[in-house]
Amino acid sequence: MLKKYTESLAPFVPTVLRILVGLIFLLHGLPKWQGLDGFAGFLGSLGVPLPGVFAFLVALLETGGGLLLIIGLGTRWVAWLFVIEMIFTTLLVKVNIGFIAPADAPGVGAELDLLLLACAFALAVLGSGPLSVEQNLLRREV
């Protein structure tokens, strides 16, 4: 009986996932613009080459990509970029912290990054869902 109801909702799963993941990235990207130099310094301390360039690109991806996910435009492409970003953040930053950050460690562990990676991967595979610019205005997946 439950399957009858859940099957009718299944097409909307990518839409819900897309909007929430887009909102999370947007809200994580906006503060980076206010502290771009500090974020570049952080990236430099991790050994990232051209930290100023990568700070700009990450801030742009998180804000612009977040907005694109929210409206459902370029979902698969943006999602793959977020998969790549989350792999790098997990390997560069979170591996040393652990899956769940200890109580005395600042920030969070790898759990959020890995969850966002899984969600971005799902969006890359599933696409934007029925309530998106791609499917309603463009009538195709971008």
Kinemage of the C-alpha trace (Angstrom):
@kinemage 1
@onewidth
@group {chain A} dominant
@subgroup {mainchain}
@vectorlist {calphas} color= white
{ca met a 1} P 0.000 0.000 0.000
{ca leu a 2} L 2.801 2.437 0.853
{ca lys a 3} L 4.519 1.605 -2.443
{ca lys a 4} L 1.528 3.012 -4.359
{ca tyr a 5} L 2.041 6.425 -2.768
{ca thr a 6} L 5.811 6.476 -2.834
{ca glu a 7} L 5.939 5.518 -6.509
{ca ser a 8} L 3.807 8.530 -7.396
{ca leu a 9} L 6.260 10.779 -5.518
{ca ala a 10} L 9.426 9.206 -6.967
{ca pro a 11} L 9.725 11.610 -9.939
{ca phe a 12} L 9.912 14.545 -7.512
{ca val a 13} L 12.851 13.173 -5.503
{ca pro a 14} L 15.478 14.803 -7.770
{ca thr a 15} L 13.627 18.117 -7.512
{ca val a 16} L 13.624 18.101 -3.703
{ca leu a 17} L 17.242 16.926 -3.595
{ca arg a 18} L 18.310 19.528 -6.160
{ca ile a 19} L 16.716 22.443 -4.318
{ca leu a 20} L 18.102 21.458 -0.907
{ca val a 21} L 21.612 20.708 -2.182
{ca gly a 22} L 21.585 23.959 -4.167
{ca leu a 23} L 20.513 25.911 -1.094
{ca ile a 24} L 23.240 24.325 1.050
{ca phe a 25} L 25.955 25.147 -1.480
{ca leu a 26} L 24.614 28.663 -1.999
{ca leu a 27} L 24.616 29.343 1.741
{ca his a 28} L 28.150 27.959 2.068
{ca gly a 29} L 29.366 29.955 -0.929
{ca leu a 30} L 28.021 33.405 -0.045
{ca pro a 31} L 30.270 33.914 3.021
{ca lys a 32} L 33.320 32.987 0.947
{ca trp a 33} L 32.844 36.183 -1.100
{ca gln a 34} L 33.060 38.304 2.042
{ca gly a 35} L 36.274 36.616 3.133
{ca leu a 36} L 37.802 35.632 -0.191
{ca asp a 37} L 41.342 36.583 0.883
{ca gly a 38} L 41.021 34.578 4.083
{ca phe a 39} L 39.634 31.609 2.163
{ca ala a 40} L 42.525 31.887 -0.319
{ca gly a 41} L 44.947 31.916 2.635
{ca phe a 42} L 43.306 28.775 4.005
{ca leu a 43} L 43.643 27.056 0.625
{ca gly a 44} L 47.283 28.153 0.450
{ca ser a 45} L 47.933 26.641 3.878
{ca leu a 46} L 46.652 23.318 2.506
{ca gly a 47} L 49.176 23.492 -0.335
{ca val a 48} L 46.616 24.271 -3.039
{ca pro a 49} L 48.388 25.909 -5.990
{ca leu a 50} L 47.089 29.326 -7.082
{ca pro a 51} L 44.959 29.669 -3.957
{ca gly a 52} L 43.484 33.016 -5.025
{ca val a 53} L 42.248 31.544 -8.298
{ca phe a 54} L 40.833 28.443 -6.622
{ca ala a 55} L 39.173 30.497 -3.863
{ca phe a 56} L 37.408 32.516 -6.557
{ca leu a 57} L 36.417 29.388 -8.514
{ca val a 58} L 35.064 27.595 -5.431
{ca ala a 59} L 33.072 30.652 -4.344
{ca leu a 60} L 31.714 31.005 -7.880
{ca leu a 61} L 30.839 27.307 -8.098
{ca glu a 62} L 29.110 27.234 -4.735
{ca thr a 63} L 27.043 30.395 -5.274
{ca gly a 64} L 26.435 30.177 -9.012
{ca gly a 65} L 26.151 26.399 -9.036
{ca gly a 66} L 23.870 26.495 -6.024
{ca leu a 67} L 21.563 28.933 -7.815
{ca leu a 68} L 21.612 26.830 -10.978
{ca leu a 69} L 20.647 23.739 -8.981
{ca ile a 70} L 17.817 25.589 -7.245
{ca ile a 71} L 16.238 26.593 -10.568
{ca gly a 72} L 17.191 23.343 -12.289
{ca leu a 73} L 19.498 24.471 -15.066
{ca gly a 74} L 22.642 22.560 -16.008
{ca thr a 75} L 21.947 20.182 -13.130
{ca arg a 76} L 24.046 17.242 -14.318
{ca trp a 77} L 27.076 19.418 -15.167
{ca val a 78} L 26.923 21.386 -11.930
{ca ala a 79} L 26.421 18.207 -9.925
{ca trp a 80} L 29.583 16.646 -11.419
{ca leu a 81} L 31.533 19.784 -10.473
{ca phe a 82} L 30.223 19.479 -6.906
{ca val a 83} L 31.232 15.787 -6.847
{ca ile a 84} L 34.771 16.818 -7.764
{ca glu a 85} L 34.789 19.620 -5.172
{ca met a 86} L 33.560 17.317 -2.403
{ca ile a 87} L 36.182 14.693 -3.241
{ca phe a 88} L 38.900 17.326 -2.919
{ca thr a 89} L 37.534 18.886 0.274
{ca thr a 90} L 37.210 15.467 1.856
{ca leu a 91} L 40.750 14.454 0.906
{ca leu a 92} L 42.443 17.799 1.617
{ca val a 93} L 40.633 18.864 4.767
{ca lys a 94} L 38.369 16.269 6.307
{ca val a 95} L 40.486 13.116 6.239
{ca asn a 96} L 42.633 14.558 9.027
{ca ile a 97} L 39.559 15.442 11.100
{ca gly a 98} L 37.729 12.142 10.692
{ca phe a 99} L 34.198 11.131 9.810
{ca ile a 100} L 32.746 12.894 12.852
{ca ala a 101} L 34.824 15.731 14.276
{ca pro a 102} L 35.989 15.269 17.873
{ca ala a 103} L 34.365 17.614 20.381
{ca asp a 104} L 37.570 19.666 20.709
{ca ala a 105} L 38.060 20.088 16.925
{ca pro a 106} L 36.726 23.134 15.088
{ca gly a 107} L 34.184 22.599 12.315
{ca val a 108} L 32.683 19.357 11.192
{ca gly a 109} L 34.083 16.055 10.074
{ca ala a 110} L 33.753 14.455 6.666
{ca glu a 111} L 30.110 13.486 7.164
{ca leu a 112} L 28.623 16.611 5.530
{ca asp a 113} L 31.082 16.572 2.627
{ca leu a 114} L 30.415 12.889 1.962
{ca leu a 115} L 26.665 13.394 2.162
{ca leu a 116} L 26.881 16.300 -0.291
{ca leu a 117} L 29.097 14.175 -2.534
{ca ala a 118} L 26.487 11.388 -2.542
{ca cys a 119} L 23.665 13.851 -3.214
{ca ala a 120} L 25.583 15.525 -6.034
{ca phe a 121} L 26.336 12.112 -7.540
{ca ala a 122} L 22.636 11.218 -7.372
{ca leu a 123} L 21.746 14.473 -9.150
{ca ala a 124} L 24.405 13.865 -11.806
{ca val a 125} L 22.789 10.489 -12.509
{ca leu a 126} L 19.103 11.376 -12.028
{ca gly a 127} L 19.054 14.843 -13.547
{ca ser a 128} L 16.947 17.814 -12.535
{ca gly a 129} L 13.521 16.285 -12.020
{ca pro a 130} L 10.193 17.465 -13.409
{ca leu a 131} L 10.037 20.869 -11.728
{ca ser a 132} L 13.014 22.529 -13.375
{ca val a 133} L 13.928 25.100 -15.997
{ca glu a 134} L 15.528 22.302 -18.011
{ca gln a 135} L 12.403 20.206 -18.328
{ca asn a 136} L 9.693 22.882 -18.271
{ca leu a 137} L 11.151 25.737 -20.295
{ca leu a 138} L 13.897 24.117 -22.354
{ca arg a 139} L 12.082 20.772 -22.685
{ca arg a 140} L 15.375 18.887 -22.348
{ca glu a 141} L 18.119 18.058 -19.905
{ca val a 142} L 21.169 20.296 -20.206
